[in-house]
């Protein structure tokens, strides 16, 4: 299995990376993260793993999402701007990331023939 984890440098995403890298059936774990809320510290221990790829980029870019989806079987979509106070203070950016970015991930998945996307939301 080859998978993409959006937001993989965040808390939940990096724990998913660790889990999937430990599975023998997993050939590739690719992370797409713009590091706006995630941190390289969360994934630095995986950088030397040959099954791990890090792509610094933003889900608001459809082309970036398409690139990240190449050769992937499954996506776990964790990238988002959480925080109610942030969404009140900057609703346009929150909407752009959480709505447009998610639509980009879903559309790129469809275009790339990826049949399964696991989406975390509350």
C-alpha positions in Angstrom: 0.0 0.0 0.0 1.2 3.5 -0.8 -0.5 6.4 1.0 -0.6 10.1 1.4 -1.1 11.8 4.7 -2.1 15.5 4.3 -1.2 17.4 7.5 1.3 14.7 8.3 3.6 17.0 10.3 0.8 17.7 12.8 0.1 15.8 16.0 -2.4 13.3 14.6 -0.8 13.1 11.2 2.7 12.3 12.5 1.2 9.6 14.7 -0.4 8.1 11.7 2.9 8.2 9.8 4.6 6.3 12.6 1.8 3.7 12.6 1.8 3.2 8.9 5.6 3.0 8.5 5.6 0.1 11.0 3.3 -2.0 8.8 5.1 -4.4 6.5 2.4 -4.0 3.8 3.1 -0.3 3.5 5.5 0.6 0.7 5.3 4.4 0.9 4.1 7.0 3.3 4.1 10.5 1.7 3.3 13.6 3.8 2.0 16.8 2.3 2.2 19.6 4.8 2.9 23.4 4.6 4.1 23.5 8.2 1.8 26.3 9.1 0.6 24.4 12.2 2.6 21.2 12.0 6.3 20.9 12.7 9.3 19.2 11.1 10.2 18.1 14.7 7.2 15.8 14.5 8.5 13.9 11.5 12.3 14.4 11.6 12.8 10.8 12.9 11.1 9.5 9.7 13.2 11.4 7.2 15.8 8.7 6.9 13.2 6.0 6.4 13.3 4.9 2.7 9.5 4.3 2.8 8.9 8.0 3.8 8.6 11.1 1.6 8.0 14.6 2.7 6.5 17.1 0.3 6.3 20.7 1.7 3.3 22.2 0.1 -0.2 23.6 0.6 -3.5 21.9 -0.1 -4.8 25.2 -1.4 -2.8 24.5 -4.5 -4.6 22.0 -6.8 -1.4 21.3 -8.7 0.4 20.4 -5.5 -2.4 18.1 -4.5 -2.2 16.4 -7.9 1.6 15.9 -7.5 1.2 14.5 -4.0 -1.4 12.0 -5.3 0.8 10.4 -7.9 1.3 6.7 -7.3 -0.9 6.7 -4.1 -3.5 4.1 -3.2 -5.1 5.8 -0.2 -5.3 9.3 1.4 -5.8 10.1 5.0 -6.7 13.8 5.0 -5.6 15.6 8.2 -4.6 19.0 6.9 -6.8 21.8 8.3 -6.8 25.0 10.2 -8.5 24.2 13.4 -9.3 26.5 16.3 -12.6 28.4 16.7 -10.7 31.6 17.7 -8.6 31.5 14.5 -11.7 30.9 12.4 -13.4 34.0 14.0 -10.3 36.2 13.6 -9.4 35.0 10.0 -12.5 33.4 8.5 -11.4 33.8 4.9 -8.2 31.9 5.4 -9.9 29.2 7.5 -12.5 28.7 4.8 -9.9 28.7 2.1 -7.8 25.9 3.7 -10.7 23.9 5.2 -13.1 24.0 2.3 -11.2 24.8 -0.9 -8.1 22.8 0.3 -10.3 19.8 1.1 -12.1 20.1 -2.2 -8.6 20.1 -3.9 -7.6 16.9 -2.1 -10.8 15.2 -3.1 -10.7 16.3 -6.7 -7.0 15.4 -7.1 -7.8 12.0 -5.6 -10.6 11.4 -8.1 -8.4 12.6 -11.0 -5.6 10.3 -9.9 -7.9 7.3 -9.6 -7.6 7.0 -5.8 -10.6 5.1 -4.5 -10.3 5.7 -0.8 -9.9 9.0 1.2 -10.2 8.9 5.0 -11.2 12.4 6.2 -10.9 13.5 9.8 -13.4 16.2 10.8 -15.4 17.3 13.8 
